[in-house]
Each structure stands twice: as C-alpha cells, then as structure tokens.
Amino acid sequence: MSASLTQALPAIARGEWRAMLRNQVAVAAGILMLALTLAAILVSQERLGAVNAERARFQSTADEQWHNQPDRHPHRVVHYGHYVFRPLSPLAFFDFGVDPFTGNTLFLEGHRQNSANFSDAGQSSVLLRFGQLTPAFVLQVLTPLLIVFLAFGSVARERERGQLRLQIVQGIPGATLLLGKLAAHAGVALLLGAPAFIALVAIAAMHPAVALEALTMLAGYALYLLLWVAAAVLVSSSLPRARDALLALVACWIVTAILLPRVMPDFAADDVGRPSRIETEVAIHERLAAIGDSHNPNDPYFNAFRARTLEKYGVQRVEDLPVNYGGLLMAEGERMTSELFDEFMRADFARQRQENAIVHSASLFSPVIALRRMSTALAGTNLDSHARFLVEGERYRYAFVQALNGLHANVVSPQGAGDERIDKAHWDETPRFGYPPAPYAEVAQRHAWPAFAVLGGWLLALCFAGQLIAKRLERKAK
C-alpha cells in the first residue's frame, strides 16, 4: 500500500464519519436501529426459550401418558398412538424461518401417516404472516435501508458541491476516494450489526455443538451488509445527483429485499403445481384400496399371505400357528401401507425441492434470498429441517408400530379370543423419539457454500464496477 493511500484513506474515512456525526438524523436513526436489533435479539431469545420449554413439557406429558397406559391389547395401543414434538436449535432465535408456518407436532398411529400440526401461524393472529421481529429480519431488510439512507450522498453530494473535483485535482486517486468512503460506511454497517454479531458469538461460546453454524452465519451477514455498503457508495458515485442515487437505491432495495423474496415462492408454487393435501389423501386412499385391507379376512392379497405363512410354519390351519396370526397380519399390512406413505412423502419432498430451486435461482438478482437460504439452514428452521423431522417421525412411527405388532404376534396367545391384554411393562420397552441436528458439513455443502458463492460473486462484480467508476471519476475531473 503506497504512502499516499495510507494517509489519504483514513483521512477520507474520518471525514465521512464526521459528516455523519454532524447529521443528527443519521445518528438518531443509527441509535434506533441498534436498539431495534437488541430488542429483536431479546424478544426472539425469550420466544425460543418459551417454545422449547412448552414443547419439552408437552413431550414429557405425552411420554408419561404413554408409559402409564394400563394393561392392553397391543393393537389397541397401535390405535392409541403417541405424540412427538420437534425441538428447536439454539440458533433458531436468530431466524425462525418456516417454523412458525409448519406444524411442530406429529401424532403417530398405526395405518396412518399424519402430517405435522399445531403451527404458530395456525394458532395466532394474521399479524404473524407479516413477519416477525427477529435479528435476521432486522439485518436482512431494515439495516440495508438505513445503510442506503446513510451512504446515498457519500459521493454525489460532494460532486454537487464541487468538492469531489477539487479532491481529485489535488491528487487523491478515484480508487482511494472510493475506498475511504467504503471503509467509513463499512465500519458503520458492522457497528449496526454488532449486537447481532455479539449474540451469535455468545451462542457459539455457550453451545459448542452449533459454534460453526453461528460463526458461518455471522460471516454471511457481515458479507451481506458490506454488499449493501458497496452498492450504495458506488451508486452514489455513478449518478450526478444525490436525489437520483437515493431513488435508485430505494428502488433496488424494494425489488431485491421486499418484492422478489415474496413473489418467487408463489411463482415457484404455480410452476411446480403440488397437489393439495386433500388430493394427496384421496390418491393414497385409492392406492390403499387397490393393495388390500389387512382388516378384511377375505381380502385376496392377505389370503395369499395367509397361505405363505402357513407354508412357512409347516401347518395347515391358522389355529395351529405357534404365533398369533393377527399380529403377523397387522405387521404385513403396516409394511405395505408404510411403503406407500413413504413413496408419496418423498414425491412431495421432491416437488418442494423443485420449488426451492426456482426460488434460489432468483438469488442471482436478490442477495437476500441467498442469505435467507444460508441463515435458515444454519438455524435449522428451513424446509429441509422440517422434512427431516417428518422423515425421522415416520421412521420412529414405523418402528414403534411394528414393535407393537411384534408383541401382538409373539406375546398375545395364538389361540386368544382377540381381546387379550398384555402387561403394561411392555410399553416401557418402546424407544424414545430422537431428533439429532443435521451435520454441519451437510448443511454447509447444500446451503451455506452456494449462498457464499452468490454473495461473493456480487462482491466481485461490485469490486470490478468500482474500478471502472474510479477511473471515470478521474477522467471527469480532468
């Protein structure tokens, strides 16, 4: 770095800071933004604690009710069912993502695959649909707008006053001038994001299991704010009047931070055309009817199953089997219906991935879409996390239903009348539902690195544009 650059750059940055400090409106807006970010952190952290405590309490109650069942026939327990609740990551306070709109509770029972229920949006007022006050919302939407209002006149106003030409004629290179402005506003932008960054560092220190996710999220948000700083200063350098720069930047903010993130999901949904829940349930019912009915003693498929079972055990009659035939019948029916549920569920996930791919393609024009992709993935509140909860819930449902069918086959008397009860101690043998977080490497590869590639591409493009604008400033000054 040359001596002129090391001397001029800090002087330009200090001059820009002094100009902002003299602007009482800018100072007040900055203080309000800091207070808003701090409030968002506290409110979101409080909400996360309340949500996790409530779900843990409901899960504990459901587990207690499950284990306190009296002696029962295993098939009655299959229909009694069990509830499981989705826990949230410690980083969910930063970005709740789709969690308020997706169900967080699964009712697990035999013969059926229920969807998640009891979403916050379904139980709250419509105001929730207009967005929540979270640190992510403040940094993604509000802070860039303040950066625009602070930086739109950084160069354009000096041009209008004739100070820009004077500085360049005095020997300050255009690149140095722009770097000084960028450094000044980058410092302000990082200061505005400081409460959120400190919160992420604190979460990384208190929860080592999500430390990498928190630090990656911090880097992504810092890069995003720097992009807005670069865009604001370069637009201010390119347009002749500060008013024009403000209009251009506000229009850019509306399109990239407001319009595209809200329009693209609807466009993707129309393009992919997912069937409604009712259409899906009708299709599943038709396929189930075609497969057979394990409760129907005259069903053709299960008549053939009975013949295979008798042959396997080397007996002629069901009454001669060493195991309870009803349990075998229920286990076979559960296997077949679960395969069908799994087929429809994975087809729906594939359509959701198509929708997400369409939305993510718009990140080339809207960096906030790329940032949200990374933020919700690292916070464990994106659609992938919700889908993983459904998959884990279905895997657990199938395991515990088949365990009960195993009790039906092996513990209930083969010659029983069908209403026998087994000891309630068997309910304690069923496993507890677990929902481990997704590995960091997997989340980063699927979402964080692509988002960084988009944000980095934007930064490189702005750097290239900055070089051209700097040379243009020097030519116009001569």
C-alpha positions in Angstrom: 0.0 0.0 0.0 1.5 3.3 -1.0 2.2 6.1 1.5 -0.4 8.4 -0.2 -3.0 5.7 0.1 -2.2 5.0 3.8 -2.5 8.7 4.6 -5.5 9.7 2.4 -7.7 6.7 3.1 -8.0 7.2 6.9 -8.5 10.9 6.4 -11.4 10.3 3.9 -13.0 7.8 6.3 -12.7 10.2 9.2 -14.2 13.0 7.2 -17.1 10.8 6.3 -17.7 9.8 9.9 -17.6 13.5 11.0 -20.1 14.3 8.3 -22.4 11.5 9.6 -22.0 12.6 13.2 -23.0 16.2 12.3 -26.2 14.8 10.8 -28.4 14.4 13.9 -31.0 12.5 11.9 -28.4 9.9 10.9 -27.2 9.5 14.5 -30.7 9.1 15.8 -31.6 6.5 13.1 -28.4 4.6 13.9 -29.2 4.5 17.6 -32.8 3.4 17.0 -31.5 0.6 14.7 -29.2 -0.6 17.4 -32.0 -0.5 19.9 -34.3 -2.4 17.5 -31.7 -5.1 16.9 -31.1 -5.5 20.6 -34.9 -5.7 21.2 -35.2 -8.3 18.4 -32.5 -10.4 20.0 -34.1 -10.3 23.5 -37.6 -10.9 22.2 -36.5 -13.8 19.9 -34.4 -15.4 22.6 -37.3 -15.2 25.1 -39.7 -16.7 22.5 -37.2 -19.6 21.7 -37.0 -20.4 25.4 -40.7 -20.4 25.8 -41.3 -22.5 22.6 -38.7 -25.1 23.6 -39.9 -25.3 27.2 -43.5 -25.7 26.1 -42.6 -28.5 23.6 -40.5 -30.2 26.2 -43.3 -30.1 28.7 -45.8 -31.5 26.1 -43.4 -34.2 25.1 -42.8 -35.1 28.8 -46.6 -35.3 29.3 -47.1 -37.4 26.2 -44.3 -39.8 27.2 -45.8 -40.1 30.7 -49.2 -40.9 29.3 -47.7 -43.4 27.0 -45.8 -45.3 29.7 -48.7 -45.1 32.2 -51.2 -46.9 30.0 -52.8 -49.9 31.7 -52.6 -53.5 30.5 -54.0 -53.5 26.9 -54.1 -55.5 23.7 -51.1 -54.3 21.6 -53.4 -53.4 18.6 -55.4 -51.1 20.8 -52.2 -49.4 21.7 -51.4 -49.1 18.0 -54.6 -47.0 17.6 -54.0 -45.2 20.9 -50.9 -43.6 19.2 -48.3 -41.2 20.6 -47.3 -37.6 20.1 -43.8 -36.3 19.3 -42.7 -32.6 19.3 -40.0 -31.0 17.2 -37.3 -29.2 19.3 -35.6 -26.1 18.0 -31.9 -25.4 17.6 -30.3 -22.7 19.9 -29.7 -20.7 16.7 -33.4 -20.6 15.8 -33.8 -17.4 17.8 -31.9 -15.6 15.1 -34.0 -16.8 12.2 -37.3 -18.7 12.8 -37.6 -19.4 9.1 -40.6 -21.5 8.2 -41.0 -23.0 11.7 -44.0 -20.7 12.6 -45.8 -21.8 9.5 -45.1 -25.6 9.6 -46.5 -27.9 12.1 -44.3 -28.9 15.0 -46.2 -31.9 16.4 -46.8 -35.3 14.9 -49.4 -37.8 16.1 -48.1 -41.2 15.4 -50.5 -44.1 15.0 -50.9 -47.3 13.1 -52.2 -47.5 9.5 -51.9 -43.7 9.0 -49.2 -41.1 8.3 -50.4 -37.9 9.8 -48.9 -34.5 8.8 -47.4 -32.1 11.3 -49.9 -29.9 13.1 -50.3 -27.0 15.5 -48.2 -24.4 13.7 -47.9 -21.0 15.3 -49.5 -19.3 12.3 -52.5 -21.6 12.6 -53.0 -20.6 16.2 -52.0 -16.9 16.1 -53.4 -13.8 14.6 -52.8 -12.9 11.0 -50.2 -10.4 12.1 -47.7 -13.3 12.3 -47.9 -13.6 8.5 -46.5 -10.1 8.0 -43.2 -11.2 9.5 -41.6 -11.5 13.0 -39.2 -9.2 14.7 -36.1 -11.3 14.6 -32.4 -10.3 14.3 -32.5 -11.9 10.8 -35.4 -9.7 9.7 -33.7 -6.6 11.0 -30.3 -7.3 9.3 -31.9 -8.6 6.1 -34.4 -5.9 5.5 -34.2 -2.9 7.8 -30.4 -2.4 8.2 -29.8 -2.3 4.4 -32.4 0.5 4.1 -30.6 2.5 6.8 -27.3 1.9 5.0 -28.9 3.3 1.9 -30.0 6.5 3.6 -26.6 7.0 5.2 -24.5 6.4 2.1 -26.6 7.6 -0.8 -25.0 11.1 -0.7 -21.5 10.0 0.2 -20.0 10.9 -3.2 -22.9 12.5 -5.0 -23.3 15.4 -2.5 -19.6 16.2 -2.8 -20.0 16.2 -6.6 -22.9 18.6 -6.3 -20.9 20.9 -4.0 -17.8 20.8 -6.3 -15.7 19.1 -3.6 -15.2 15.9 -5.5 -13.5 17.5 -8.4 -11.3 19.5 -6.0 -10.1 16.4 -4.2 -9.2 14.5 -7.3 -7.4 17.6 -8.8 -5.4 17.8 -5.5 -4.1 14.3 -6.3 -6.4 11.9 -4.5 -6.9 8.9 -6.8 -10.5 7.9 -7.5 -9.9 4.4 -6.1 -8.6 5.8 -2.9 -11.5 8.1 -2.6 -14.0 5.3 -3.0 -12.0 3.0 -0.7 -12.2 5.7 2.0 -15.9 6.1 1.6 -16.4 2.3 1.6 -14.2 1.9 4.8 -16.2 4.6 6.6 -19.6 3.1 5.8 -18.4 -0.5 6.2 -17.5 0.5 9.8 -20.9 1.9 10.4 -22.6 -1.1 8.9 -20.7 -3.5 11.1 -21.4 -1.3 14.1 -25.2 -1.5 13.3 -24.9 -5.3 13.1 -22.7 -5.6 16.2 -25.5 -6.6 18.7 -26.5 -9.5 16.4 -22.9 -10.5 15.8 -22.1 -10.4 19.6 -25.2 -12.6 20.2 -24.0 -15.1 17.6 -20.6 -15.3 19.2 -22.2 -15.8 22.6 -24.3 -18.6 21.3 -21.2 -20.2 19.8 -19.5 -20.0 23.2 -22.4 -21.4 25.1 -23.4 -24.1 22.6 -20.3 -25.6 21.1 -22.4 -28.0 19.1 -23.6 -25.1 16.9 -20.5 -23.0 17.1 -19.5 -23.5 13.4 -23.1 -22.7 12.3 -23.1 -19.5 14.4 -19.8 -18.2 13.1 -20.7 -19.1 9.5 -23.9 -17.2 9.9 -22.0 -14.2 11.3 -19.7 -14.2 8.3 -22.6 -14.4 5.9 -24.5 -11.5 7.5 -21.3 -9.3 7.6 -20.7 -10.0 3.9 -24.3 -9.1 3.1 -24.1 -5.8 4.9 -20.8 -5.0 3.1 -22.5 -5.7 -0.2 -25.1 -3.0 0.5 -22.4 -0.6 1.6 -20.5 -1.1 -1.7 -23.7 -0.8 -3.7 -24.7 2.4 -2.0 -21.3 4.1 -2.4 -20.9 3.0 -6.0 -24.4 4.2 -7.0 -23.7 7.5 -5.2 -20.5 7.7 -7.3 -22.2 6.9 -10.6 -25.2 9.2 -10.6 -24.9 13.0 -10.9 -27.3 14.0 -8.0 -27.8 12.6 -4.5 -31.5 12.5 -5.1 -31.1 10.2 -8.1 -28.9 7.9 -6.1 -31.4 7.7 -3.3 -34.2 6.9 -5.7 -32.2 4.2 -7.5 -31.0 2.6 -4.2 -34.5 2.6 -2.6 -35.9 1.0 -5.8 -33.1 -1.6 -5.7 -34.0 -2.3 -2.0 -37.7 -2.7 -2.8 -37.1 -5.1 -5.6 -34.3 -7.2 -4.0 -35.3 -7.2 -0.3 -39.0 -7.0 -0.5 -40.5 -7.9 -3.9 -38.5 -10.9 -5.2 -38.4 -12.8 -1.8 -42.2 -12.6 -1.6 -43.1 -13.1 -5.3 -40.7 -16.0 -6.1 -42.3 -18.6 -3.7 -45.7 -18.0 -5.3 -44.2 -18.2 -8.8 -42.4 -21.5 -7.9 -45.6 -23.0 -6.4 -47.6 -22.2 -9.6 -44.8 -23.5 -11.8 -44.4 -26.9 -10.0 -48.0 -27.4 -9.1 -48.0 -29.5 -6.0 -51.3 -31.4 -5.3 -53.3 -30.2 -2.4 -53.4 -32.2 0.9 -57.0 -33.5 0.0 -55.8 -34.6 -3.5 -52.9 -36.5 -1.9 -55.1 -38.2 0.7 -57.5 -39.3 -2.0 -54.7 -40.7 -4.1 -53.3 -42.6 -1.1 -56.7 -44.0 -0.3 -57.2 -45.2 -3.8 -53.8 -46.9 -3.8 -54.5 -48.5 -0.4 -57.8 -49.8 -1.6 -56.0 -51.4 -4.6 -53.4 -53.0 -2.4 -55.7 -54.7 0.0 -57.2 -54.5 3.5 -55.5 -56.3 6.3 -58.6 -56.0 8.5 -60.7 -57.8 5.8 -60.4 -61.6 6.3 -61.5 -62.3 2.7 -59.0 -59.8 1.0 -57.3 -61.6 -1.9 -53.8 -60.4 -1.1 -54.0 -61.3 2.5 -55.5 -64.6 1.7 -52.3 -65.3 -0.2 -50.3 -64.0 2.7 -52.0 -66.5 5.0 -51.2 -69.3 2.7 -47.5 -68.3 2.6 -47.5 -68.0 6.4 -49.0 -71.5 6.9 -46.4 -72.9 4.5 -43.6 -71.2 6.3 -44.6 -72.7 9.7 -45.5 -76.1 8.2 -49.1 -76.1 9.5 -52.5 -76.4 7.8 -54.6 -74.1 10.0 -54.1 -70.6 11.5 -55.1 -72.1 14.9 -52.0 -74.4 14.7 -49.5 -71.5 14.3 -47.0 -71.0 17.2 -47.5 -67.2 16.9 -50.6 -65.0 16.8 -51.6 -64.7 13.2 -53.4 -61.4 13.8 -50.1 -59.8 14.8 -48.4 -61.1 11.6 -51.3 -59.8 9.5 -51.1 -56.3 11.1 -47.3 -56.2 10.6 -47.6 -57.1 6.9 -50.4 -54.5 6.4 -48.3 -51.9 8.2 -45.2 -52.7 6.0 -47.2 -52.2 2.8 -49.0 -49.0 3.8 -45.8 -47.5 5.1 -44.0 -48.1 1.8 -46.9 -46.3 0.1 -46.8 -43.4 2.6 -43.0 -43.2 2.1 -43.5 -43.0 -1.7 -45.9 -40.1 -1.5 -43.9 -38.3 1.1 -40.7 -38.4 -0.9 -42.6 -37.4 -4.1 -43.8 -34.3 -2.2 -40.3 -33.5 -0.9 -39.0 -33.7 -4.5 -41.7 -31.2 -5.6 -40.7 -28.9 -2.7 -37.0 -29.1 -3.7 -38.1 -28.1 -7.3 -39.9 -25.1 -5.8 -36.8 -24.2 -3.7 -34.5 -24.5 -6.7 -36.7 -21.9 -8.6 -36.7 -19.6 -5.6 -32.9 -20.0 -5.1 -32.3 -19.2 -8.8 -33.5 -15.7 -8.1 -30.7 -15.2 -5.6 -28.6 -14.0 -8.6 -30.8 -10.9 -8.6 -31.6 -10.8 -4.9 -28.7 -11.4 -2.4 -31.2 -11.6 0.4 -32.6 -14.8 -1.0 -29.2 -16.4 -0.9 -28.7 -15.0 2.7 -32.0 -16.5 3.8 -31.2 -19.8 2.3 -28.0 -19.9 4.4 -29.5 -18.4 7.5 -32.5 -20.7 7.8 -30.4 -23.8 7.0 -27.8 -23.0 9.7 -30.5 -22.1 12.2 -32.3 -25.4 11.5 -35.5 -23.7 10.5 -35.7 -24.3 6.7 -37.8 -26.7 4.8 -35.1 -29.3 4.8 -35.1 -29.3 8.6 -38.9 -29.7 8.6 -38.7 -32.5 6.1 -36.1 -34.3 8.2 -38.4 -34.0 11.2 -41.2 -35.7 9.2 -38.8 -38.4 7.9 -37.5 -39.1 11.4 -41.0 -39.1 12.8 -42.2 -41.6 10.2 -39.2 -43.8 10.8 -40.0 -43.8 14.5 -43.7 -44.4 13.9 -43.0 -47.4 11.8 -40.5 -48.8 14.3 -42.9 -48.5 17.3 -46.0 -49.7 15.4 -44.1 -52.8 14.2 -42.7 -53.3 17.8 -46.4 -53.4 19.0 -47.3 -55.7 16.1 -44.4 -57.9 17.3 -45.9 -58.0 20.8 -49.2 -58.9 19.2 -47.7 -61.8 17.3 -45.3 -63.1 20.0 -46.8 -62.2 23.4 -50.6 -62.5 22.8 -51.7 -66.1 22.9 -52.0 -67.6 19.3 -55.4 -69.0 20.3 -56.6 -66.0 22.1 -60.1 -64.6 21.6 -58.8 -61.3 20.2 -59.3 -59.1 23.3 -56.5 -60.3 25.5 -54.4 -57.8 27.3 -50.6 -57.9 27.9 -48.6 -56.5 30.8 -48.2 -52.7 30.8 -44.4 -53.1 31.4 -44.1 -53.7 27.7 -44.8 -50.0 27.0 -41.6 -49.1 28.7 -39.6 -51.2 26.1 -40.5 -48.8 23.2 -37.7 -46.4 22.3 -37.9 -42.6 22.9 -38.1 -40.3 19.9 -34.8 -38.7 18.9 -34.2 -35.8 16.6 -30.5 -35.1 16.2 -29.4 -32.0 14.3 -28.1 -32.3 10.7 -24.3 -32.4 10.4 -22.7 -29.1 9.8 -20.8 -30.4 6.7 -24.0 -31.4 5.0 -25.8 -28.2 5.7 -22.8 -26.1 4.6 -22.4 -28.0 1.4 -26.1 -27.9 0.5 -26.9 -24.3 1.5 -24.1 -22.2 3.1 -21.4 -22.6 0.4 -23.8 -21.9 -2.5 -25.0 -18.8 -0.7 -21.5 -17.6 -0.1 -20.7 -18.2 -3.8 -23.6 -15.9 -4.8 -22.7 -13.2 -2.2 -19.0 -13.5 -3.2 -20.0 -13.2 -6.9 -21.9 -10.0 -6.1 -18.9 -8.6 -4.2 -16.5 -9.4 -7.1 -18.9 -7.7 -9.5 -19.1 -4.6 -7.3 -15.3 -4.5 -7.0 -14.9 -4.6 -10.8 -17.6 -1.9 -11.1 -15.7 0.1 -8.5 -12.5 0.1 -10.6 -14.4 1.4 -13.6 -16.2 4.0 -11.6 -13.0 5.2 -10.0 -11.3 5.7 -13.4 -14.5 7.5 -14.6 -14.3 9.9 -11.7 -10.7 10.8 -12.5 -11.5 11.3 -16.2 -14.3 13.7 -15.4 -12.2 15.7 -13.0 -9.6 16.5 -15.6 
